Amino acid sequence: MSDRKALSKDYKERKQVGGVYAITNTRNGKYLLGYAVDLASVRNRFQFAQTTGSAVDPRLRADWVAFGAAAFTLDILEELEQGPEQTPAQFTDDLKALEALRRTDLDPTKEY
């Protein structure tokens, strides 16, 4: 029982790492920009999508089918650790701001 309590305590005390990411089609240069409060989940979803051949996002589906999963890359553009006094809403707001900043550096005509 103490192992379960320890695991639960560790989970609750883990550092939340979010960030901004881009999924890029290496064949045509189009990209999907996003943010997530948990970057590990984004990496896992992308890896699962590549393994199963299913598009990670509906906006990519046509090109995913046309070019294949190998034509897409996942790049983490910014990482941000949630502060100890930061609420989930404040953390999300910070991630949205980071995404908006990154968006200004990218060509909007290439976005999915």
N, CA, C and O atoms as a Tinker XYZ file with bonds, in Angstrom:
   448  protein
     1  N      0.817000   -1.195000    0.000000    73     2
     2  CA     0.000000    0.000000    0.000000    64     1     3
     3  C      0.863000    1.263000    0.000000    63     2     4     5
     4  O      0.488000    2.266000   -0.606000    81     3
     5  N      2.007000    1.220000    0.670000    73     3     6
     6  CA     2.865000    2.406000    0.713000    64     5     7
     7  C      3.453000    2.727000   -0.657000    63     6     8     9
     8  O      3.695000    3.894000   -0.963000    81     7
     9  N      3.688000    1.709000   -1.485000    73     7    10
    10  CA     4.177000    1.962000   -2.843000    64     9    11
    11  C      3.143000    2.753000   -3.635000    63    10    12    13
    12  O      3.490000    3.668000   -4.381000    81    11
    13  N      1.894000    2.400000   -3.472000    73    11    14
    14  CA     0.823000    3.090000   -4.184000    64    13    15
    15  C      0.735000    4.553000   -3.725000    63    14    16    17
    16  O      0.567000    5.458000   -4.542000    81    15
    17  N      0.849000    4.769000   -2.419000    73    15    18
    18  CA     0.819000    6.135000   -1.893000    64    17    19
    19  C      2.011000    6.941000   -2.392000    63    18    20    21
    20  O      1.881000    8.117000   -2.732000    81    19
    21  N      3.167000    6.299000   -2.432000    73    19    22
    22  CA     4.369000    6.980000   -2.918000    64    21    23
    23  C      4.222000    7.355000   -4.386000    63    22    24    25
    24  O      4.583000    8.461000   -4.789000    81    23
    25  N      3.692000    6.433000   -5.185000    73    23    26
    26  CA     3.480000    6.718000   -6.604000    64    25    27
    27  C      2.488000    7.864000   -6.782000    63    26    28    29
    28  O      2.684000    8.741000   -7.623000    81    27
    29  N      1.432000    7.849000   -5.990000    73    27    30
    30  CA     0.425000    8.900000   -6.062000    64    29    31
    31  C      1.030000   10.247000   -5.683000    63    30    32    33
    32  O      0.775000   11.255000   -6.343000    81    31
    33  N      1.824000   10.264000   -4.633000    73    31    34
    34  CA     2.481000   11.492000   -4.180000    64    33    35
    35  C      3.434000   12.009000   -5.256000    63    34    36    37
    36  O      3.450000   13.204000   -5.551000    81    35
    37  N      4.228000   11.110000   -5.841000    73    35    38
    38  CA     5.165000   11.505000   -6.897000    64    37    39
    39  C      4.419000   12.101000   -8.089000    63    38    40    41
    40  O      4.851000   13.103000   -8.659000    81    39
    41  N      3.304000   11.488000   -8.462000    73    39    42
    42  CA     2.521000   11.972000   -9.599000    64    41    43
    43  C      2.002000   13.384000   -9.328000    63    42    44    45
    44  O      2.074000   14.255000  -10.195000    81    43
    45  N      1.482000   13.603000   -8.128000    73    43    46
    46  CA     0.930000   14.915000   -7.784000    64    45    47
    47  C      2.012000   15.987000   -7.712000    63    46    48    49
    48  O      1.742000   17.159000   -7.973000    81    47
    49  N      3.230000   15.595000   -7.360000    73    47    50
    50  CA     4.314000   16.565000   -7.200000    64    49    51
    51  C      5.187000   16.723000   -8.445000    63    50    52    53
    52  O      6.138000   17.505000   -8.433000    81    51
    53  N      4.880000   15.998000   -9.506000    73    51    54
    54  CA     5.711000   16.076000  -10.703000    64    53    55
    55  C      5.635000   17.463000  -11.319000    63    54    56    57
    56  O      4.633000   18.166000  -11.192000    81    55
    57  N      6.688000   17.830000  -11.971000    73    55    58
    58  CA     6.744000   19.125000  -12.637000    64    57    59
    59  C      5.990000   19.012000  -13.958000    63    58    60    61
    60  O      6.220000   18.097000  -14.748000    81    59
    61  N      5.091000   19.959000  -14.177000    73    59    62
    62  CA     4.333000   19.996000  -15.420000    64    61    63
    63  C      5.149000   20.766000  -16.446000    63    62    64    65
    64  O      5.492000   21.928000  -16.225000    81    63
    65  N      5.461000   20.124000  -17.568000    73    63    66
    66  CA     6.229000   20.776000  -18.627000    64    65    67
    67  C      5.363000   20.856000  -19.876000    63    66    68    69
    68  O      5.005000   19.848000  -20.484000    81    67
    69  N      5.047000   22.078000  -20.226000    73    67    70
    70  CA     4.275000   22.325000  -21.428000    64    69    71
    71  C      5.147000   23.022000  -22.451000    63    70    72    73
    72  O      6.349000   23.203000  -22.255000    81    71
    73  N      4.513000   23.409000  -23.545000    73    71    74
    74  CA     5.289000   24.117000  -24.544000    64    73    75
    75  C      4.569000   24.308000  -25.853000    63    74    76    77
    76  O      3.384000   24.010000  -25.994000    81    75
    77  N      5.319000   24.812000  -26.799000    73    75    78
    78  CA     4.835000   25.073000  -28.146000    64    77    79
    79  C      5.537000   24.106000  -29.085000    63    78    80    81
    80  O      6.742000   23.879000  -28.976000    81    79
    81  N      4.772000   23.542000  -30.003000    73    79    82
    82  CA     5.324000   22.555000  -30.928000    64    81    83
    83  C      4.834000   22.827000  -32.347000    63    82    84    85
    84  O      3.841000   23.520000  -32.568000    81    83
    85  N      5.559000   22.261000  -33.285000    73    83    86
    86  CA     5.153000   22.326000  -34.693000    64    85    87
    87  C      5.251000   20.928000  -35.281000    63    86    88    89
    88  O      6.235000   20.217000  -35.073000    81    87
    89  N      4.221000   20.549000  -36.013000    73    87    90
    90  CA     4.260000   19.325000  -36.800000    64    89    91
    91  C      4.412000   19.801000  -38.236000    63    90    92    93
    92  O      3.563000   20.522000  -38.759000    81    91
    93  N      5.504000   19.390000  -38.864000    73    91    94
    94  CA     5.856000   19.913000  -40.183000    64    93    95
    95  C      5.835000   18.811000  -41.232000    63    94    96    97
    96  O      6.338000   17.709000  -41.015000    81    95
    97  N      5.244000   19.132000  -42.367000    73    95    98
    98  CA     5.269000   18.257000  -43.525000    64    97    99
    99  C      6.562000   18.579000  -44.271000    63    98   100   101
   100  O      6.703000   19.662000  -44.840000    81    99
   101  N      7.494000   17.648000  -44.266000    73    99   102
   102  CA     8.800000   17.893000  -44.883000    64   101   103
   103  C      8.732000   17.910000  -46.402000    63   102   104   105
   104  O      9.679000   18.347000  -47.055000    81   103
   105  N      7.637000   17.446000  -46.970000    73   103   106
   106  CA     7.509000   17.428000  -48.427000    64   105   107
   107  C      7.074000   18.772000  -49.005000    63   106   108   109
   108  O      7.556000   19.188000  -50.059000    81   107
   109  N      6.154000   19.450000  -48.303000    73   107   110
   110  CA     5.653000   20.705000  -48.859000    64   109   111
   111  C      5.850000   21.910000  -47.933000    63   110   112   113
   112  O      5.469000   23.025000  -48.289000    81   111
   113  N      6.437000   21.701000  -46.756000    73   111   114
   114  CA     6.737000   22.791000  -45.842000    64   113   115
   115  C      5.567000   23.296000  -45.026000    63   114   116   117
   116  O      5.718000   24.239000  -44.248000    81   115
   117  N      4.393000   22.684000  -45.188000    73   115   118
   118  CA     3.252000   23.116000  -44.395000    64   117   119
   119  C      3.431000   22.649000  -42.957000    63   118   120   121
   120  O      4.106000   21.654000  -42.694000    81   119
   121  N      2.821000   23.378000  -42.035000    73   119   122
   122  CA     3.007000   23.061000  -40.624000    64   121   123
   123  C      1.707000   23.253000  -39.845000    63   122   124   125
   124  O      0.782000   23.935000  -40.285000    81   123
   125  N      1.678000   22.634000  -38.695000    73   123   126
   126  CA     0.608000   22.808000  -37.723000    64   125   127
   127  C      1.275000   23.256000  -36.434000    63   126   128   129
   128  O      2.107000   22.537000  -35.881000    81   127
   129  N      0.917000   24.432000  -35.955000    73   127   130
   130  CA     1.502000   24.982000  -34.738000    64   129   131
   131  C      0.510000   24.798000  -33.601000    63   130   132   133
   132  O     -0.692000   24.998000  -33.776000    81   131
   133  N      1.018000   24.418000  -32.438000    73   131   134
   134  CA     0.135000   24.249000  -31.300000    64   133   135
   135  C      0.876000   24.395000  -29.991000    63   134   136   137
   136  O      2.100000   24.517000  -29.954000    81   135
   137  N      0.103000   24.382000  -28.913000    73   135   138
   138  CA     0.685000   24.388000  -27.570000    64   137   139
   139  C      0.015000   23.289000  -26.772000    63   138   140   141
   140  O     -1.096000   22.861000  -27.087000    81   139
   141  N      0.699000   22.838000  -25.742000    73   139   142
   142  CA     0.152000   21.787000  -24.883000    64   141   143
   143  C      0.676000   21.984000  -23.473000    63   142   144   145
   144  O      1.821000   22.394000  -23.279000    81   143
   145  N     -0.161000   21.691000  -22.494000    73   143   146
   146  CA     0.274000   21.790000  -21.102000    64   145   147
   147  C      1.124000   20.581000  -20.713000    63   146   148   149
   148  O      1.793000   20.587000  -19.679000    81   147
   149  N      1.090000   19.548000  -21.549000    73   147   150
   150  CA     1.873000   18.333000  -21.291000    64   149   151
   151  C      2.538000   17.896000  -22.600000    63   150   152   153
   152  O      1.922000   17.215000  -23.420000    81   151
   153  N      3.786000   18.289000  -22.784000    73   151   154
   154  CA     4.491000   17.959000  -24.025000    64   153   155
   155  C      4.711000   16.466000  -24.198000    63   154   156   157
   156  O      4.760000   15.973000  -25.326000    81   155
   157  N      4.842000   15.745000  -23.103000    73   155   158
   158  CA     5.032000   14.294000  -23.207000    64   157   159
   159  C      3.844000   13.649000  -23.908000    63   158   160   161
   160  O      4.023000   12.712000  -24.686000    81   159
   161  N      2.641000   14.133000  -23.646000    73   159   162
   162  CA     1.462000   13.553000  -24.293000    64   161   163
   163  C      1.463000   13.848000  -25.789000    63   162   164   165
   164  O      1.013000   13.022000  -26.583000    81   163
   165  N      1.962000   15.011000  -26.176000    73   163   166
   166  CA     2.053000   15.357000  -27.602000    64   165   167
   167  C      3.041000   14.413000  -28.296000    63   166   168   169
   168  O      2.767000   13.894000  -29.378000    81   167
   169  N      4.183000   14.205000  -27.657000    73   167   170
   170  CA     5.180000   13.284000  -28.229000    64   169   171
   171  C      4.597000   11.871000  -28.374000    63   170   172   173
   172  O      4.784000   11.214000  -29.398000    81   171
   173  N      3.895000   11.422000  -27.341000    73   171   174
   174  CA     3.299000   10.086000  -27.377000    64   173   175
   175  C      2.248000    9.965000  -28.473000    63   174   176   177
   176  O      2.226000    8.969000  -29.196000    81   175
   177  N      1.373000   10.966000  -28.607000    73   175   178
   178  CA     0.343000   10.931000  -29.652000    64   177   179
   179  C      0.978000   10.920000  -31.035000    63   178   180   181
   180  O      0.538000   10.185000  -31.919000    81   179
   181  N      2.023000   11.743000  -31.222000    73   179   182
   182  CA     2.688000   11.799000  -32.527000    64   181   183
   183  C      3.334000   10.454000  -32.855000    63   182   184   185
   184  O      3.203000    9.951000  -33.971000    81   183
   185  N      4.027000    9.880000  -31.884000    73   183   186
   186  CA     4.670000    8.585000  -32.100000    64   185   187
   187  C      3.635000    7.501000  -32.397000    63   186   188   189
   188  O      3.845000    6.663000  -33.274000    81   187
   189  N      2.537000    7.517000  -31.677000    73   187   190
   190  CA     1.473000    6.541000  -31.909000    64   189   191
   191  C      0.895000    6.709000  -33.314000    63   190   192   193
   192  O      0.666000    5.724000  -34.016000    81   191
   193  N      0.661000    7.958000  -33.721000    73   191   194
   194  CA     0.119000    8.228000  -35.051000    64   193   195
   195  C      1.071000    7.740000  -36.138000    63   194   196   197
   196  O      0.627000    7.184000  -37.143000    81   195
   197  N      2.368000    7.940000  -35.948000    73   195   198
   198  CA     3.325000    7.464000  -36.940000    64   197   199
   199  C      3.360000    5.941000  -36.991000    63   198   200   201
   200  O      3.478000    5.354000  -38.067000    81   199
   201  N      3.259000    5.310000  -35.839000    73   199   202
   202  CA     3.295000    3.850000  -35.781000    64   201   203
   203  C      2.064000    3.228000  -36.429000    63   202   204   205
   204  O      2.159000    2.218000  -37.126000    81   203
   205  N      0.904000    3.844000  -36.190000    73   203   206
   206  CA    -0.350000    3.267000  -36.688000    64   205   207
   207  C     -0.731000    3.781000  -38.069000    63   206   208   209
   208  O     -1.602000    3.208000  -38.724000    81   207
   209  N     -0.086000    4.858000  -38.518000    73   207   210
   210  CA    -0.405000    5.412000  -39.827000    64   209   211
   211  C     -1.623000    6.315000  -39.824000    63   210   212   213
   212  O     -2.071000    6.753000  -40.883000    81   211
   213  N     -2.168000    6.600000  -38.642000    73   211   214
   214  CA    -3.332000    7.482000  -38.553000    64   213   215
   215  C     -2.860000    8.909000  -38.308000    63   214   216   217
   216  O     -1.903000    9.141000  -37.569000    81   215
   217  N     -3.541000    9.860000  -38.934000    73   215   218
   218  CA    -3.140000   11.259000  -38.814000    64   217   219
   219  C     -3.285000   11.731000  -37.376000    63   218   220   221
   220  O     -4.268000   11.419000  -36.703000    81   219
   221  N     -2.299000   12.485000  -36.917000    73   219   222
   222  CA    -2.289000   12.981000  -35.547000    64   221   223
   223  C     -3.321000   14.095000  -35.358000    63   222   224   225
   224  O     -3.740000   14.353000  -34.230000    81   223
   225  N     -3.731000   14.748000  -36.423000    73   223   226
   226  CA    -4.710000   15.823000  -36.375000    64   225   227
   227  C     -5.524000   15.780000  -37.668000    63   226   228   229
   228  O     -4.961000   15.548000  -38.738000    81   227
   229  N     -6.836000   15.998000  -37.590000    73   227   230
   230  CA    -7.673000   15.932000  -38.801000    64   229   231
   231  C     -7.250000   16.890000  -39.909000    63   230   232   233
   232  O     -7.454000   16.604000  -41.089000    81   231
   233  N     -6.663000   18.023000  -39.538000    73   231   234
   234  CA    -6.235000   18.996000  -40.557000    64   233   235
   235  C     -5.095000   18.459000  -41.415000    63   234   236   237
   236  O     -4.866000   18.942000  -42.525000    81   235
   237  N     -4.383000   17.464000  -40.902000    73   235   238
   238  CA    -3.249000   16.895000  -41.637000    64   237   239
   239  C     -3.636000   15.663000  -42.459000    63   238   240   241
   240  O     -2.832000   15.161000  -43.245000    81   239
   241  N     -4.841000   15.190000  -42.279000    73   239   242
   242  CA    -5.241000   13.882000  -42.814000    64   241   243
   243  C     -4.948000   13.691000  -44.301000    63   242   244   245
   244  O     -4.367000   12.675000  -44.684000    81   243
   245  N     -5.332000   14.631000  -45.132000    73   243   246
   246  CA    -5.141000   14.465000  -46.582000    64   245   247
   247  C     -3.662000   14.304000  -46.931000    63   246   248   249
   248  O     -3.296000   13.407000  -47.691000    81   247
   249  N     -2.821000   15.164000  -46.380000    73   247   250
   250  CA    -1.394000   15.063000  -46.672000    64   249   251
   251  C     -0.773000   13.846000  -45.992000    63   250   252   253
   252  O      0.164000   13.253000  -46.527000    81   251
   253  N     -1.281000   13.467000  -44.826000    73   251   254
   254  CA    -0.776000   12.289000  -44.112000    64   253   255
   255  C     -0.991000   11.047000  -44.978000    63   254   256   257
   256  O     -0.121000   10.181000  -45.070000    81   255
   257  N     -2.160000   10.977000  -45.607000    73   255   258
   258  CA    -2.466000    9.843000  -46.489000    64   257   259
   259  C     -1.632000    9.936000  -47.767000    63   258   260   261
   260  O     -1.088000    8.930000  -48.223000    81   259
   261  N     -1.526000   11.119000  -48.343000    73   259   262
   262  CA    -0.812000   11.306000  -49.603000    64   261   263
   263  C      0.692000   11.068000  -49.483000    63   262   264   265
   264  O      1.291000   10.431000  -50.349000    81   263
   265  N      1.301000   11.578000  -48.415000    73   263   266
   266  CA     2.755000   11.518000  -48.280000    64   265   267
   267  C      3.249000   10.466000  -47.300000    63   266   268   269
   268  O      4.418000   10.081000  -47.341000    81   267
   269  N      2.375000    9.999000  -46.422000    73   267   270
   270  CA     2.769000    9.016000  -45.415000    64   269   271
   271  C      3.269000    9.667000  -44.139000    63   270   272   273
   272  O      3.687000   10.825000  -44.139000    81   271
   273  N      3.222000    8.920000  -43.070000    73   271   274
   274  CA     3.602000    9.423000  -41.750000    64   273   275
   275  C      5.065000    9.852000  -41.693000    63   274   276   277
   276  O      5.406000   10.771000  -40.948000    81   275
   277  N      5.923000    9.211000  -42.459000    73   275   278
   278  CA     7.354000    9.518000  -42.428000    64   277   279
   279  C      7.660000   10.924000  -42.952000    63   278   280   281
   280  O      8.751000   11.447000  -42.728000    81   279
   281  N      6.705000   11.528000  -43.642000    73   279   282
   282  CA     6.916000   12.867000  -44.187000    64   281   283
   283  C      6.728000   13.956000  -43.135000    63   282   284   285
   284  O      6.945000   15.133000  -43.422000    81   283
   285  N      6.330000   13.583000  -41.933000    73   283   286
   286  CA     6.031000   14.570000  -40.892000    64   285   287
   287  C      7.015000   14.483000  -39.744000    63   286   288   289
   288  O      7.448000   13.401000  -39.347000    81   287
   289  N      7.360000   15.660000  -39.216000    73   287   290
   290  CA     8.245000   15.720000  -38.046000    64   289   291
   291  C      7.555000   16.508000  -36.945000    63   290   292   293
   292  O      6.721000   17.376000  -37.205000    81   291
   293  N      7.919000   16.188000  -35.717000    73   291   294
   294  CA     7.449000   16.931000  -34.557000    64   293   295
   295  C      8.641000   17.677000  -33.977000    63   294   296   297
   296  O      9.655000   17.070000  -33.631000    81   295
   297  N      8.515000   18.991000  -33.872000    73   295   298
   298  CA     9.575000   19.819000  -33.303000    64   297   299
   299  C      9.023000   20.582000  -32.111000    63   298   300   301
   300  O      7.991000   21.245000  -32.209000    81   299
   301  N      9.715000   20.484000  -30.990000    73   299   302
   302  CA     9.359000   21.262000  -29.806000    64   301   303
   303  C     10.073000   22.603000  -29.934000    63   302   304   305
   304  O     11.303000   22.662000  -29.939000    81   303
   305  N      9.302000   23.671000  -30.038000    73   303   306
   306  CA     9.865000   25.000000  -30.271000    64   305   307
   307  C     10.166000   25.740000  -28.972000    63   306   308   309
   308  O     11.127000   26.505000  -28.897000    81   307
   309  N      9.351000   25.512000  -27.960000    73   307   310
   310  CA     9.527000   26.163000  -26.652000    64   309   311
   311  C      9.078000   25.190000  -25.576000    63   310   312   313
   312  O      8.085000   24.484000  -25.751000    81   311
   313  N      9.797000   25.148000  -24.475000    73   311   314
   314  CA     9.382000   24.377000  -23.308000    64   313   315
   315  C      9.216000   25.341000  -22.146000    63   314   316   317
   316  O      9.982000   26.293000  -21.997000    81   315
   317  N      8.207000   25.081000  -21.327000    73   315   318
   318  CA     7.938000   25.933000  -20.179000    64   317   319
   319  C      7.467000   25.051000  -19.029000    63   318   320   321
   320  O      6.554000   24.239000  -19.177000    81   319
   321  N      8.102000   25.230000  -17.896000    73   319   322
   322  CA     7.724000   24.475000  -16.708000    64   321   323
   323  C      6.729000   25.299000  -15.890000    63   322   324   325
   324  O      6.935000   26.491000  -15.663000    81   323
   325  N      5.662000   24.654000  -15.457000    73   323   326
   326  CA     4.664000   25.351000  -14.662000    64   325   327
   327  C      5.258000   25.757000  -13.323000    63   326   328   329
   328  O      5.868000   24.942000  -12.631000    81   327
   329  N      5.078000   27.009000  -12.967000    73   327   330
   330  CA     5.595000   27.523000  -11.705000    64   329   331
   331  C      4.817000   26.979000  -10.518000    63   330   332   333
   332  O      3.643000   26.633000  -10.656000    81   331
   333  N      5.451000   26.898000   -9.355000    73   331   334
   334  CA     4.798000   26.322000   -8.182000    64   333   335
   335  C      3.557000   27.097000   -7.730000    63   334   336   337
   336  O      2.631000   26.508000   -7.172000    81   335
   337  N      3.532000   28.380000   -7.961000    73   335   338
   338  CA     2.386000   29.200000   -7.541000    64   337   339
   339  C      1.432000   29.489000   -8.696000    63   338   340   341
   340  O      0.443000   30.202000   -8.526000    81   339
   341  N      1.727000   28.942000   -9.858000    73   339   342
   342  CA     0.958000   29.231000  -11.058000    64   341   343
   343  C     -0.264000   28.317000  -11.151000    63   342   344   345
   344  O     -0.148000   27.102000  -10.987000    81   343
   345  N     -1.421000   28.893000  -11.410000    73   343   346
   346  CA    -2.620000   28.085000  -11.590000    64   345   347
   347  C     -2.596000   27.452000  -12.983000    63   346   348   349
   348  O     -1.880000   27.926000  -13.865000    81   347
   349  N     -3.372000   26.388000  -13.184000    73   347   350
   350  CA    -3.444000   25.804000  -14.531000    64   349   351
   351  C     -3.884000   26.825000  -15.586000    63   350   352   353
   352  O     -3.388000   26.803000  -16.712000    81   351
   353  N     -4.800000   27.706000  -15.230000    73   351   354
   354  CA    -5.259000   28.719000  -16.185000    64   353   355
   355  C     -4.139000   29.695000  -16.535000    63   354   356   357
   356  O     -3.991000   30.074000  -17.697000    81   355
   357  N     -3.357000   30.101000  -15.554000    73   355   358
   358  CA    -2.230000   31.005000  -15.816000    64   357   359
   359  C     -1.179000   30.320000  -16.681000    63   358   360   361
   360  O     -0.597000   30.938000  -17.572000    81   359
   361  N     -0.945000   29.050000  -16.413000    73   359   362
   362  CA     0.015000   28.283000  -17.206000    64   361   363
   363  C     -0.444000   28.207000  -18.659000    63   362   364   365
   364  O      0.347000   28.415000  -19.579000    81   363
   365  N     -1.715000   27.910000  -18.856000    73   363   366
   366  CA    -2.276000   27.840000  -20.203000    64   365   367
   367  C     -2.177000   29.187000  -20.904000    63   366   368   369
   368  O     -1.844000   29.244000  -22.088000    81   367
   369  N     -2.459000   30.265000  -20.193000    73   367   370
   370  CA    -2.343000   31.606000  -20.785000    64   369   371
   371  C     -0.913000   31.901000  -21.234000    63   370   372   373
   372  O     -0.698000   32.484000  -22.297000    81   371
   373  N      0.062000   31.495000  -20.417000    73   371   374
   374  CA     1.463000   31.687000  -20.790000    64   373   375
   375  C      1.815000   30.898000  -22.047000    63   374   376   377
   376  O      2.545000   31.387000  -22.910000    81   375
   377  N      1.294000   29.682000  -22.146000    73   375   378
   378  CA     1.558000   28.850000  -23.327000    64   377   379
   379  C      0.912000   29.450000  -24.573000    63   378   380   381
   380  O      1.506000   29.428000  -25.651000    81   379
   381  N     -0.284000   29.980000  -24.434000    73   379   382
   382  CA    -0.953000   30.638000  -25.563000    64   381   383
   383  C     -0.130000   31.840000  -26.046000    63   382   384   385
   384  O     -0.002000   32.078000  -27.247000    81   383
   385  N      0.420000   32.589000  -25.089000    73   383   386
   386  CA     1.246000   33.757000  -25.449000    64   385   387
   387  C      2.511000   33.319000  -26.178000    63   386   388   389
   388  O      2.918000   33.950000  -27.153000    81   387
   389  N      3.134000   32.241000  -25.708000    73   387   390
   390  CA     4.329000   31.718000  -26.387000    64   389   391
   391  C      4.000000   31.281000  -27.810000    63   390   392   393
   392  O      4.764000   31.538000  -28.740000    81   391
   393  N      2.858000   30.618000  -27.971000    73   391   394
   394  CA     2.446000   30.186000  -29.309000    64   393   395
   395  C      2.241000   31.397000  -30.219000    63   394   396   397
   396  O      2.669000   31.386000  -31.373000    81   395
   397  N      1.598000   32.427000  -29.711000    73   395   398
   398  CA     1.371000   33.636000  -30.505000    64   397   399
   399  C      2.694000   34.277000  -30.923000    63   398   400   401
   400  O      2.824000   34.757000  -32.050000    81   399
   401  N      3.669000   34.285000  -30.026000    73   399   402
   402  CA     4.988000   34.820000  -30.366000    64   401   403
   403  C      5.653000   34.007000  -31.460000    63   402   404   405
   404  O      6.228000   34.566000  -32.393000    81   403
   405  N      5.575000   32.690000  -31.347000    73   403   406
   406  CA     6.182000   31.813000  -32.363000    64   405   407
   407  C      5.488000   31.956000  -33.703000    63   406   408   409
   408  O      6.127000   31.880000  -34.752000    81   407
   409  N      4.194000   32.162000  -33.669000    73   407   410
   410  CA     3.415000   32.280000  -34.904000    64   409   411
   411  C      3.895000   33.460000  -35.750000    63   410   412   413
   412  O      3.834000   33.407000  -36.979000    81   411
   413  N      4.371000   34.522000  -35.101000    73   411   414
   414  CA     4.830000   35.703000  -35.849000    64   413   415
   415  C      6.087000   35.401000  -36.665000    63   414   416   417
   416  O      6.376000   36.106000  -37.632000    81   415
   417  N      6.837000   34.359000  -36.288000    73   415   418
   418  CA     8.059000   33.991000  -37.005000    64   417   419
   419  C      7.805000   33.074000  -38.199000    63   418   420   421
   420  O      8.716000   32.808000  -38.983000    81   419
   421  N      6.569000   32.591000  -38.340000    73   419   422
   422  CA     6.266000   31.593000  -39.363000    64   421   423
   423  C      5.436000   32.174000  -40.502000    63   422   424   425
   424  O      4.745000   33.178000  -40.327000    81   423
   425  N      5.506000   31.543000  -41.655000    73   423   426
   426  CA     4.758000   31.953000  -42.824000    64   425   427
   427  C      3.302000   31.487000  -42.681000    63   426   428   429
   428  O      3.042000   30.284000  -42.707000    81   427
   429  N      2.354000   32.416000  -42.531000    73   427   430
   430  CA     0.968000   32.004000  -42.324000    64   429   431
   431  C      0.352000   31.281000  -43.523000    63   430   432   433
   432  O     -0.636000   30.564000  -43.365000    81   431
   433  N      0.914000   31.457000  -44.709000    73   431   434
   434  CA     0.356000   30.775000  -45.883000    64   433   435
   435  C      0.696000   29.286000  -45.900000    63   434   436   437
   436  O      0.116000   28.525000  -46.674000    81   435
   437  N      1.638000   28.867000  -45.045000    73   435   438
   438  CA     2.041000   27.457000  -44.994000    64   437   439
   439  C      1.340000   26.687000  -43.877000    63   438   440   441
   440  O      1.568000   25.489000  -43.712000    81   439
   441  N      0.490000   27.368000  -43.112000    73   439   442
   442  CA    -0.164000   26.710000  -41.984000    64   441   443
   443  C     -1.370000   25.897000  -42.443000    63   442   444   445
   444  O     -2.125000   26.319000  -43.319000    81   443
   445  N     -1.534000   24.738000  -41.841000    73   443   446
   446  CA    -2.703000   23.903000  -42.119000    64   445   447
   447  C     -3.945000   24.560000  -41.574000    63   446   448
   448  O     -5.040000   24.014000  -41.705000    81   447
